[in-house]
């Protein structure tokens, strides 16, 4: 195929760069050999020739040592591996059969394994380097066994898409195993991955603390800096070729997959966009609040079906998609979809938030039916308590010291004298202005609490694509950030909203609820109230409490009655 030929041409260009680098490293040694042979045969000798011969020989040895060090780091560096949930064949025999049948129709090698990622994407990933393991005592290495790449599938696709749609979606991805089996393309990819891993090793090693003393630091850091410089130089030379190679590989895979479920693939691509929209809303509006409270929803992929079904009901552009739910879902290809969903949900928590290495307090899974009571209500009570702690700091109750007022009113509905946690107190304070000071103090207090929690329970977090999750995973800082840090004004708005919701639950018979697309919601008479945002914003930004008071009167909330805090 034309695409595969173009990819092979670019791969050969990358390999030529590798050969040129090797030739440059060997050139001084070759020159030294010529001088030594010439001296041994008597063709040159005496005078300046001896000095030149030994100088070139010394320089050649230095170059060989440096080149050997760079090559050793490139070869031994661990290439990037995306965090995934492995799916053994025993747990998904039907899925493996479908993929192998697809590979057979495409006339390409079948993927060596299947894994899931908590994201709306699918790709092939070469993990052949994981087969290399140190022998007994680390004295030898087992020769790497060539293997096809791993097929990584987005877990939301498995739950939202139907079997036929998933098959059509995976066709061009599986077709990519053909170019991956080409020895030149595989060698070019291994070379570039090694260079990329060497750059990462040099960057991490140069900044890591050194417990071996000053001498080791003086030797190691310049050496790693040199390795990083050489690797980056070679990567710059390969960048254009490797980019064109991957584009040609993708074009070849797409061309090969044209004959397999082409019409259905168009429908599947429409579902990709819908799945991404629902998945993003579910993570940012539903999962993130739970993670911040130390709880992780254990069925995120099942939740995405509910979220997308709700989106289909609300959005006229998605009309007709709900009728697909009568067809067989792709998750039926898994033997235990609940266990896979739970593993993918925990991985999502590791990627986007981080989980305690040794959870001692609170961090545990939560089922969807328990989410309103165990997450939504706790969020509201905790935010309301924090808001009143700040109010006590600014204006301690009469006859109570500032620290005592904060302590006593932090967890009780009623404290001493004026220390009652009432909505009337919040409205009166914000009506007088000074929301900027309240927002700043809430930000400081929340940051202090988060630092204390992080010190008490260090988070284990997985990065992508530089670490694997599971037995071989490494604790690190996450690179995925679902949302930018909240401003003080946004935090104050959230806390005031939480106080209003607590008062509505305690005094007006409202209950906490879960909206699949908008997250925590307040149910009044069984109906979600989505009209609370504007009155709260009006109070926070302008000090105008009239719209919120009208809303509270309509719902029947009693402003003067104390509410229960955590």
N, C-alpha and C positions, 0 to 999 in steps of 0.2 A: 504494500500500500504506500501511496505517496507520503502520507503523514509519518509512517514508521521510517521510511527512508530518510526524510528530513530530520527526524529525531536522531537517527543513527549518525547522520553527518555531524550534527551538533555534538553528540556524545564523543565522536572521534576528535573533534576540536578540543573538548575538555581534556581528553586523554593526552593529546599533544602538548597541552600546557603542563600536565603532570610529567610527561617525558622531558620537556624542556627544563623544568625545575630540577629533575634528576640529573640531566646532563650538565647543568650549571654547577651542581654540587660535586660532580665527578671530574669536572674539567681541571681544577688544580691538581688533583691526584694523577690524572693522566699526564699532565705536563711534568709533574715530579718524576713519574716513571720514565718518561723520555730522557730527562736529564740524568737519572741514575744509570740507565742503560748506556747512554752515551759516555758517561764517565767510566763505567766498567769496561767498555770496549776500547777506551783510549782515544775516542774521537775528540773529547774535550777534557780539559783538566788543568789544574793549577790556576794560580791567580784568582781572578774574581769569579771563575766558574764554580769553584768549590763553595764559596760563600753564597752564590746564587742558588746552587743545588740544594744546600741545606736550608736556606730561607724558604724556597718554594716547597720543600718537603714539610717543613714545620707549618707553613700556611695551609698546605693540603690536609694535614692531620687535623688542624683546627676546624677547617671547613667540614671535613668528614664527621667530626664529633658533633658540630652544630647541626649538620644535616641529619645525622642519626638521631639526635635528640628531638628535632622537629618531627621526623618521621615516626619516632616512637610515640610521641604525644598524639599525633594524628591517628595512628593505628589503634592505640589503647584507649583513646577518649571514647566515652559513651555517647553515642548519638542521641538526639532528642527522641523521646517517645511520648505520644499523647496519652493522657490519663483516660482509661477506658474500663469498661466492665467486660471481662472475658465471658464468652458464651461457648462452653464446651459442646461438642457434638452430641453428647448424651443428653444434654438439656434442651436441644433444639434440633432433633433429627430431620424434621420436615423442612426447616429453614435451610439446613445444609444441603438437603436433596434439591431444593429449589435453586440454590446458588450453583450447585454442580451442574444441574440440567441447563441452567442459563449459560454457564461457561462452555458446556458442550455445544450448544447451539451457536455460540459465538466463535467456537474453535480456538479457545484460549485456555491456558492452565487455570484450574480452579484455585481460589484463594486457599491459603494454608489453614486459616482459622477465621472466626468471626468474633467481633467485639462490638459493644455498644458505647456510644458517647452521649452524655446529656446535653445535646445540642442538635440543631436542625441542619445537619450536614452529613455527608457520607464520603468516604475516601478510601484509598488503598495505602497501607503503611508497611514499609519494609522493616521487619524486626529480626532479620537473620542474625544480627550481631548478638542478640540475646542467647543464641545457641552456643556462643563461645563461653566456656567456663574454665576456670583454673583447675588444673589437675591436682593430684595429691601433693600437699605442701606448696602448691603454687609453682612447681618446677617445670610444668609443661602445660600446654594449651591443647584442648581438643579441637581438631580441625573443624571449621564451620561447615555445616551441612547446608547446601543450597536449598532454599525453600521459596515458595511463592509468597507474595505479600499478604498481610492480614486485611480482611474487609471490615472496615469500621462503619457502622450504621447509626444514624441518629435515632436515639430511643423514642423521641416523639413520633417519628415516622412509623415505628412498629405498632403504636397504639392507635394513631389516627388514620393511617392509610389502610386500604383494603389489600388483600394478598396480591391481586393482579396489578394494582397501582405500585406496590413496592417492587414487584418484579420488573415492571417497566422503568421505574426510577433507577434501579440498580444496574440495568443493562449497560449503560455507558461506563459505569464505574468498574464493573467486573471485566469489561472489555479491555481495561487498562492493564490487566495482568499479562496480555500479549507482549507489549513493549517491555514490561518489567522483566520478562524472561530473556530478552536480548542481552547477551554478555557485555556488549559495549555500553549500552544504556545503563545496565546494572553497575558496571565498574565506574562509570562517570558519576552516578548517584552516590555510590559508596565513598568516592573520593571527596565529593563536595560535602557530604554529611560529616566525614571525618574532619575536614577543615573547619566546618561550623562548630563541631564539638570541641575542637582544639582552641578556637577563639573563646568559647565559653569557659573552658578549663583555665586558660591563661587569665581571663578576667576574674574568675572566682579565686584562683590561687594567689593572685597579686594582692587581693584585698582581705584574704582570710587571715585571722590571727595565727602567729607562728610561735609554737611553744618550744622550738629547738634552739633558741638563742639567736644572737645577732649575726653570727657567721652564716648560719643556714639561710637567714633572711637575705643577707647580702648576695648569696649565690642564687637562691631560688627565684627571687622576684625579677632580677634582670633576665634570667633565663626564660621565665614564663613570658615576660614582656617581649623578648625576641621571638619566641614561638608564636605569640599572638600577632606580631607584626608580619611575620612571614605568611601565616595562615590568612590574614586579611588581604595581603598583597595578592596571593594566589586566588582568593575568592573574588577580588575585583576583576582579575583577568578572566575568571570563569563565568561571571555573573550574566553577561549577555548571552553566552552560549547555552548555559543551563536553563535560562528563562525561555529561550526559543525552543530548546529541546522539550521542555515540559508542555509548552503550547502545542508543539507538533504531536506529542504523545496524546494530549487531550483530544486534538482534532482526529487523530487516527482512531482513538477509542470511540468517539462519537460517530465516525463514519462506519466503523465495524458494527455498531449497535443499531444502525438505521433499519435493518431488516427485522428487528425484534421488537414487537409491541410498540411500533412508532406512534400510532394514533393514541394509544393509551398513555404514552409517555407525556404527551401534551397535557392531558388531564392531570397526571401525577405532578407535573411541574406547577400547575395551579394550586394543588394541595400543599406544595412546599411553602409557597408564600403565605397561605392561610395558617399552616401549622406554625410557621415562624412568628406570625403576629400573635397567635394565642399563647405560644410558649413564652414569648417575651412578657406578655401581660401577666401570665401565671407566675413567672419568676419574680418580677419586680413588685407586683401588687399583692401576691399571696404568700409565696415562699420566703421572700426577704423579711417581711415583718416577723414571721415565725422564727427564722434563724436568729434574728436580733434578740428574741426572747429565750433563746436556748432550746428551741424545739425545731425539729425538721420533719416536714410532711413526708410520710413514707410511701406515698403513691402519687408522685408528681406526674408520671406518664398517664395514669388513669385520670388524673385531674385535668390534663390537657384536653382529653376527649370532652369532658364537661364544659371546659372553657370554650372550646371551638364550637360545640353544639350551641352554647349560649350566643356566641358571636354570629353563628349562622342564623339564629332566630332574630337577632337585632339588626344585622346588616343585610340590606336587600341585595347587595352584590354577591352575598354568599348563599342566596336562595337555591335550593335544590341539593346542596351539599349534605344536608341532614338526611336525605333519603338514602344516601350511601351507607348509612349505619346499619342497614339491613343486610349488607353483604359481609362476608367473613373478614374480620380484622386480621392484620398481619401478626398481631401478638398471639393469635391462636397457633402460630408456628412454634411457639415456645412451650415447653412442657410445664414449666412453673412460672408463668408471667408475673405473679405477685412477688416472688423472690427476686426476679430480675429487676422489676420496677423498684423494689426497695433498695437494691444495690445501686442502681442508677441515681436514685433520689439522694442517697448518702454521698455519692460521688459529686453530685451537683452542689451539695452543701459544702463539701471540701473545696471545690473549685471556686465558688463564688463568695464563700464566707469564711470557711475554716471551722473545724470542730475541735473541741478540747481533746488533748492527747490522752488524758485520763479523766473523763467526765465524772466529777464528784457531786455536782449539784445541778439538777434540772435538765441537762442535755439529754433528750430522748426523743424517739419518734412520736408523731401524733397522727391519728387517723382523721380523715376528712370529717366524719360525723362529730368528732370531739373538738374540731378546730375552733368553732365559735366560743365555746366555754373555756378551753384550755389555752387559747392563744389570744383571740380578740379581746375577751374580757380582761385577761391579765395585762395586755398592752394598755388598755384604757385605764385600769386601776393604777398601774405603775407610773404612767405619764401624769395622771392626776395627782398622785402622791408627790412626784418630783416637782410639779407646779406649785403645790402648797408648801413644800420645803423652801422653795425660792421666795415665795411670799412671806414666809416666816423670817427668812434672813433679812428681807428688806424692811419689814415692819413686825418685829416680834410682838406676840400677844401681851397685853397689859399684865404686869406682875410676873412675867416669865422671861428669863434670860434668853438671848438669841439661841445659844446652843441647846438649851433645854427645850425651847419651843420647837426647834427643828426635830429633835429626837422624839418628843412625845407626840407630835402631830404627823410624823412620817407614816405611821402604820395604823392610825385610828381614825374613825369617822369623827369623833368628838374628843377634843383635847381640853385643856383648861381655859375657862372664860371664852375670849374671842377666838380661840384656836380651832374652832369648828371648820371642817372641810365642806364649805358650801359653795354653790355656784354663784350665789349673790356676792360673796366676797371677791370672786374672780372678776365678775362684771364690773363691780364698783372700782376695783383697782385699775382695770384697763380703761374704763371710762375717764379716769383722771389723767391718762397719758402715761408716758414712760415705758412703752412697750419695748423700746430698744434695750433698755437696761434689763428688763425681764428676759428678753431673748438672749442677751449676752450671758446672763447668769445661768440660764438653763443650758446653754451650750457648754459652759465651763463645768457645770455639775455633771452633765451626761458624759463628757469626755473623761472626767475624773472617775466616774463609775466604770466606764469601759476599760480604763487603764488598770483599775484595781482588779477587775475580772480577768483581764489578760494576764496579770501577774499571778493570780491565783490558779488559773487554768490556761497554760500556754496552748495556743491553737496549733493543730496539725493541719497544714494547708498544702494542697497539691497544685503545682504550676503546670501550665500547658504552653508549649509542648516539650518542656525540659525535664519532666519527671513522670514516672509511672506511679499509679496508685495501687496499693496492695502490699504484698510482702516486699517488693522492690521499691516502693515509693519512698520519697525523701521529704521531710518537712521543709517547707520553704514559704515564700510570700506569694500570694496569688496574683496573677496578672490580669484576671478578669475582674472588672468592676461593673456591677449592674447599673448603679446610679452614681452620680457625683455626690460628694459629701453634702449633707443638708445644711442650709444656711440657718442662722439664728432665728430669722423671721419664720422660716418654714417649721423649725422645731417648736416655736411658740404656738403657731397655728395648730400643729398636731396636738400639742398638750391641751390647748383650750378645747379643741374638738373632743378629745378624750374625756375631759371633765364634763362637757355637755352630755356625752353619751352615758357616762356613769350616772349622772343625775337623772337622765331619762329612764335608765334601767331601774334605778332604786326608787324613783318617785312616780313614774308614769306608766309602769308595766311594759316598757320596751324590752327587747332582748337583743343580744349580739348575734350577728349573722355573718355569712360568707357570701360575697359576690365573686363569681369565678373570674370576672374580668377586672373588677375594681378593688378586690380584697375585702378587708373588714368593713362591715356595713351595720347600720342600725335598723332594726325592724320594729316598726310601730304598727300594732294591729296586724302583724304578719306581712306588712308591706315595707320594702326598703325605702328609706328616706334619703334621697340623693340631693335634697335641696338645702343641706346644712352648710355647705362650703361657703357660699357667698355671705350669709350673715356673720359667720365667724371671721372671715377675711375683713369684712367691714369693721368689726370690732377691733381686730388686731392692728389694722393699718390706719384706721381713722379715729379710733376711740368711740365710734358710734354704736351704742348697744341697742338702739331701737329695733333694727331688723331682727336681731337675735332674740330680743324679748318677745317680739310678736310671734316668732317661730316657737319659742318655748311655751307661750300661752296656748297656742294652737294644739300643741302636743299634750299639754297638761303637766308640764314639769314644774315642780315646786322648788323655787330658787333658794329658799331659806332652810330647807331640810338638809341635814348633813348626809354625805354619801360615804359609802364604805371604800376604804383605800386598802392597798396591799400591806 
